[in-house]
Amino acid sequence: MHGPLSITPDRLANESMRVQHKLAAGLQTLREVGDYDYGATGKEEIWRDGKTVLYRYVGAKTPTAKVPLLVCYALVNRPYMVDLQSDRSLVRGLLERGEDVYIIDWGYPDRSDRYLTLEDYIERFLGGAVDVLRRRSGREAVNLLGICQGGAFSLCYAALHPDKVKNLVTMVTPVDFHTEDNMLSNWTRELDVDLFVDTLGNVPADMMNFCYLTLKPWRLFVQKYVGLVDILDDRKAMEDFLRMEKWIFDSPDQAGEAFRQFIKQFYQGNGFINGGITIGEREVDLGFVDMPVLNIYAEQDHLVPPDASRALKDVVGSDDYSEVSFRGGHIGIYVSGRAQKEVPTAIHDWLAARAR
């Protein structure tokens, strides 16, 4: 009769031998692993302002869409997650469907960027990129795809400049920052952000990463590295793992003043819902977001819970609002196998139906 876990000497010995074989194979695999750098798609620089660069992605075929699609990513991670590798690329999926895709790369802020504000990021950088694309395309307005914090930026820009945004797509974008299941918001709500920023200046990337990882400590500190043993003899799986790890820890520092404003107005003040978000001297009212809106959220998102995103439908002024949910988490929504089939198609079909 065995114990509740049915651990027998033979089973323990077999498992020990399996792990030893995996570890031995892993040494060879790591020697053979090639360049696991990111990026599946070529791109060309279109415009630059300081450290912020606007790129155009160059696909295998000429775009058929007449209106440029600008991707606005968050500040806290590098934007190449949308084009991580050939079989995990939201960008590639959009290009294959004929979209003309551009992206803003915010760069890596240093001490000289300590006093950049939300007005700089939204009006100067995002607004500058929009104006460049309007001139290049000869269109009065462009399509905007905002992801996570970049979605919040895109909502602010669309509210302040509705004439310049033809269609707005938001992905895993927080709108109601005070939902009960928003652990990150609960952590930051009592933060003395003035003391925090006045002490540190720019917010170190390592500190931000640690906070995100501790939201799911077992999964992100232990489980994934224990599971690594199972793929040590699989070169492609190892390259995929290392590429994802590189992205996770390749995080920029946060410009101090913009961080201060974002925490106060969004996380603490819940400004999209309660009002009080000001960009420069202008107040943001999502009632002025009157263009078509597609809101995409992830059903298992621990950073932006579904309720935090679904709140958008009650505050925008658009009478053409669509909402789509996808199975998966905050990152899986654009790198999982399911996402490769579903997300680019959903975005393209929605935009194509409004191409006039």
BELZIUR-V481660 format. One record per residue. N is the residue number from 0. PSI is psi in whole degrees, -180 to 180 (* if undefined). OMEGA is omega in degrees with one decimal (NA if undefined). D_CENTER is the distance of its C-alpha to the mean C-alpha in Angstrom with 2 decimals. Layout:
((N:PSI:OMEGA:D_CENTER) (N:PSI:OMEGA:D_CENTER))
This chain:
((0:134:-175.6:51.69) (1:166:178.0:48.22) (2:178:-175.3:45.92) (3:-25:179.6:43.10) (4:-1:179.7:40.63) (5:43:178.3:43.26) (6:112:178.3:42.99) (7:160:177.1:46.06) (8:-41:-179.8:47.20) (9:-43:-179.5:46.78) (10:-40:179.3:43.23) (11:-41:179.0:42.33) (12:-43:179.3:43.96) (13:-42:179.6:42.21) (14:-38:178.1:38.76) (15:-42:178.4:39.66) (16:-39:179.2:40.73) (17:-45:180.0:37.58) (18:-40:178.9:35.40) (19:-43:178.0:37.75) (20:-41:179.4:37.51) (21:-45:-179.9:33.70) (22:-41:178.1:33.72) (23:-43:177.9:36.32) (24:-33:-178.9:34.43) (25:-36:178.1:31.29) (26:-41:178.4:33.18) (27:-41:-180.0:33.98) (28:-45:-178.5:30.52) (29:-32:175.9:29.03) (30:-31:-174.6:31.76) (31:-16:-177.5:30.88) (32:127:-177.7:27.11) (33:-147:-179.7:26.48) (34:112:178.7:23.74) (35:33:178.5:20.46) (36:164:-175.7:18.55) (37:170:173.0:15.28) (38:119:179.6:15.14) (39:-15:-169.4:17.10) (40:138:175.8:17.72) (41:152:177.4:19.82) (42:156:-179.7:18.84) (43:143:179.6:21.01) (44:133:-179.1:20.76) (45:-36:-172.5:21.68) (46:152:-179.2:21.64) (47:141:173.0:21.17) (48:107:-173.9:21.56) (49:-127:180.0:21.86) (50:-8:-178.2:19.01) (51:130:-177.5:16.70) (52:138:173.3:17.06) (53:124:179.8:16.62) (54:149:167.9:16.75) (55:130:176.9:18.05) (56:139:-178.2:17.45) (57:107:-178.7:20.87) (58:-176:-177.6:21.37) (59:-19:-179.5:24.60) (60:161:-179.7:25.90) (61:133:179.7:26.23) (62:145:175.4:23.88) (63:-20:178.6:25.79) (64:138:-179.1:23.58) (65:-22:-177.6:25.22) (66:126:178.9:22.41) (67:148:175.8:19.58) (68:113:-177.6:15.98) (69:124:178.1:13.76) (70:126:178.0:9.98) (71:110:-176.1:8.65) (72:174:179.6:5.40) (73:165:176.3:5.52) (74:-23:-167.2:8.72) (75:-15:176.3:8.54) (76:167:179.9:7.20) (77:144:-172.6:8.28) (78:-5:-176.7:6.92) (79:-1:173.2:9.23) (80:-28:-179.6:7.18) (81:-4:178.6:7.71) (82:52:-169.4:11.28) (83:-47:-179.3:11.96) (84:171:-168.5:15.53) (85:-35:-178.7:17.97) (86:9:176.1:17.77) (87:72:-174.5:14.02) (88:107:172.9:12.78) (89:-39:-179.2:11.34) (90:-48:-179.0:12.81) (91:-41:178.3:16.10) (92:-39:178.6:16.42) (93:-41:178.6:16.13) (94:-41:-179.5:18.56) (95:-24:179.7:20.93) (96:6:171.6:21.21) (97:3:-179.9:22.20) (98:151:176.4:19.32) (99:99:-164.0:19.43) (100:133:176.5:15.89) (101:159:178.7:14.96) (102:147:174.0:12.04) (103:127:172.9:12.09) (104:114:-175.4:12.08) (105:-15:-178.2:12.69) (106:-163:-178.5:14.68) (107:103:179.0:16.00) (108:143:172.7:17.77) (109:-167:-174.4:21.24) (110:-25:178.5:24.12) (111:-15:-179.5:24.92) (112:10:-175.2:21.69) (113:-34:-174.3:22.59) (114:16:171.6:23.54) (115:138:-177.5:20.76) (116:175:173.7:20.12) (117:-32:176.5:17.72) (118:-40:176.9:20.27) (119:-48:-176.1:19.74) (120:-40:-173.3:15.99) (121:-45:-177.5:16.37) (122:-47:-175.0:19.91) (123:-52:-174.0:20.59) (124:-58:178.3:17.52) (125:-46:179.1:15.63) (126:-37:177.2:19.11) (127:-42:178.7:20.62) (128:-42:178.4:18.33) (129:-45:-178.0:19.10) (130:-37:176.1:22.77) (131:-44:-178.6:22.87) (132:-33:176.1:21.64) (133:-42:179.0:24.11) (134:-43:-178.0:26.86) (135:-40:-173.9:26.06) (136:-16:-175.7:25.92) (137:17:-179.2:28.67) (138:148:177.9:26.72) (139:-27:-175.7:26.80) (140:153:-179.9:23.23) (141:165:171.9:20.04) (142:139:-175.1:17.40) (143:129:177.1:14.06) (144:107:-179.3:10.71) (145:132:-175.7:8.34) (146:126:177.7:4.80) (147:-125:178.0:4.97) (148:-33:175.6:7.26) (149:-27:174.1:7.28) (150:-38:175.9:8.69) (151:-42:176.1:11.18) (152:-43:-177.6:12.12) (153:-38:176.2:12.66) (154:-43:177.2:14.79) (155:-47:-177.9:16.76) (156:-43:-178.9:17.41) (157:-34:178.3:18.45) (158:-36:-178.3:20.73) (159:-26:-176.7:22.32) (160:60:-176.3:22.66) (161:-23:179.7:22.93) (162:-14:-176.7:25.25) (163:-3:-179.7:22.69) (164:114:-178.7:20.06) (165:-51:177.5:21.56) (166:143:-178.5:18.97) (167:127:174.2:15.73) (168:127:174.8:12.99) (169:137:178.7:10.45) (170:134:179.8:7.95) (171:51:-174.2:7.58) (172:125:177.1:8.75) (173:135:176.9:11.38) (174:-52:172.3:14.73) (175:107:-175.7:17.38) (176:1:-176.3:16.61) (177:28:172.5:19.97) (178:150:-173.2:19.92) (179:-31:-175.5:22.01) (180:11:-179.8:19.57) (181:90:-175.8:16.89) (182:-40:-179.1:17.87) (183:-42:178.6:15.60) (184:-41:178.8:17.17) (185:-35:178.3:20.56) (186:-41:-171.5:20.28) (187:-12:-171.5:19.55) (188:-32:-179.2:21.96) (189:9:-179.6:25.01) (190:132:171.6:23.64) (191:83:-171.7:25.97) (192:-28:176.9:23.27) (193:-49:177.5:26.06) (194:-41:-178.6:27.73) (195:-52:-176.9:24.52) (196:-39:179.4:23.58) (197:-29:179.5:27.25) (198:-45:-172.1:27.79) (199:-26:-169.9:24.86) (200:-115:171.2:24.09) (201:151:-178.7:20.63) (202:121:-175.7:18.66) (203:139:-179.9:18.67) (204:-39:-178.1:15.60) (205:-37:177.8:17.67) (206:-43:178.0:18.32) (207:-45:-179.7:14.73) (208:-43:-179.7:14.09) (209:-41:179.4:17.32) (210:-44:-179.6:16.46) (211:-41:-178.0:13.35) (212:-35:-178.0:15.55) (213:-6:173.0:18.43) (214:-30:176.7:16.82) (215:69:-169.8:17.77) (216:-42:-178.4:20.35) (217:-46:-177.5:22.35) (218:-42:-169.7:19.63) (219:-20:178.2:17.72) (220:-28:-171.5:20.83) (221:-59:-167.2:23.50) (222:-44:-175.4:22.96) (223:-29:180.0:20.69) (224:-30:171.6:23.11) (225:-43:178.7:26.12) (226:-21:179.4:24.77) (227:-31:-179.8:24.46) (228:-36:-175.4:28.26) (229:-16:-177.8:28.20) (230:10:-176.0:26.48) (231:-24:-179.4:28.33) (232:12:-179.1:30.62) (233:104:-172.8:27.98) (234:-46:-178.5:26.96) (235:-42:179.3:24.13) (236:-36:178.3:22.65) (237:-42:178.4:22.98) (238:-41:177.3:21.29) (239:-43:-179.7:18.30) (240:-47:-177.9:18.28) (241:-35:178.0:18.72) (242:-43:178.8:16.01) (243:-41:177.9:13.44) (244:-39:179.0:15.25) (245:-43:179.8:15.17) (246:-43:-177.4:11.39) (247:-41:-174.3:11.38) (248:3:175.2:14.15) (249:71:-174.5:13.40) (250:138:176.9:12.03) (251:155:165.7:13.51) (252:161:180.0:15.83) (253:129:176.3:15.21) (254:125:-168.9:17.78) (255:-48:-174.1:20.11) (256:-40:177.5:21.10) (257:-39:177.8:17.73) (258:-45:179.3:16.70) (259:-48:-177.9:20.05) (260:-40:-177.6:19.65) (261:-45:179.4:16.24) (262:-46:-177.0:17.55) (263:-48:-171.1:20.87) (264:-32:-175.2:20.04) (265:-61:-175.9:17.05) (266:-43:-177.2:17.27) (267:-44:-176.9:21.02) (268:-15:-177.7:22.27) (269:51:-168.0:20.03) (270:-28:176.8:20.69) (271:-34:-178.1:19.26) (272:-44:-173.0:21.81) (273:-10:-173.2:24.54) (274:169:177.6:24.41) (275:0:174.5:24.66) (276:123:176.6:21.55) (277:132:176.1:23.07) (278:109:-168.9:21.66) (279:-121:178.6:24.63) (280:10:-177.4:27.53) (281:135:178.9:26.06) (282:141:-179.6:25.01) (283:125:175.4:22.11) (284:111:-176.7:23.41) (285:-8:172.7:21.17) (286:-21:178.1:24.49) (287:-3:174.4:24.39) (288:87:-172.3:21.37) (289:4:175.5:23.94) (290:166:176.1:22.40) (291:139:-176.9:21.29) (292:129:171.4:18.06) (293:119:-178.8:16.15) (294:118:-177.8:14.03) (295:129:178.7:12.20) (296:162:-178.9:11.60) (297:134:-173.0:11.93) (298:-26:179.9:15.41) (299:36:-176.5:15.00) (300:120:-179.8:11.92) (301:-13:178.3:13.20) (302:-40:176.5:10.67) (303:88:-178.2:10.72) (304:149:-178.0:14.07) (305:-42:-179.3:15.15) (306:-32:179.0:17.72) (307:-32:-180.0:15.43) (308:-41:-177.2:13.77) (309:-18:179.3:17.12) (310:-16:-177.1:18.77) (311:-37:-174.1:17.65) (312:-24:-176.8:20.58) (313:-7:-174.3:23.09) (314:-17:179.4:22.20) (315:156:179.9:21.48) (316:-1:-176.2:24.60) (317:141:172.1:23.89) (318:8:175.9:26.42) (319:80:-176.7:24.24) (320:129:177.8:21.44) (321:150:-177.1:20.01) (322:131:-178.8:17.97) (323:133:176.1:16.82) (324:149:176.7:15.90) (325:143:175.9:15.07) (326:134:179.0:16.26) (327:-179:-177.8:13.89) (328:-167:-173.1:11.41) (329:-36:179.8:7.83) (330:-37:-177.2:7.36) (331:-23:-177.0:10.52) (332:-19:173.8:9.65) (333:7:174.6:8.82) (334:-13:-178.7:11.00) (335:160:177.7:13.94) (336:-40:178.3:17.16) (337:-42:-178.4:17.32) (338:-36:-178.7:14.00) (339:-32:-179.1:15.41) (340:-35:-167.6:18.38) (341:-43:-170.6:17.18) (342:-51:179.3:13.89) (343:-37:178.9:14.96) (344:-44:-179.8:18.38) (345:-44:-178.8:17.46) (346:-49:-177.6:15.68) (347:-48:-178.0:18.52) (348:-40:179.2:21.29) (349:-44:178.1:20.24) (350:-42:-178.3:20.12) (351:-35:179.4:23.34) (352:-15:-178.7:25.12) (353:18:178.8:24.58) (354:101:-179.8:25.50) (355:*:NA:28.69))
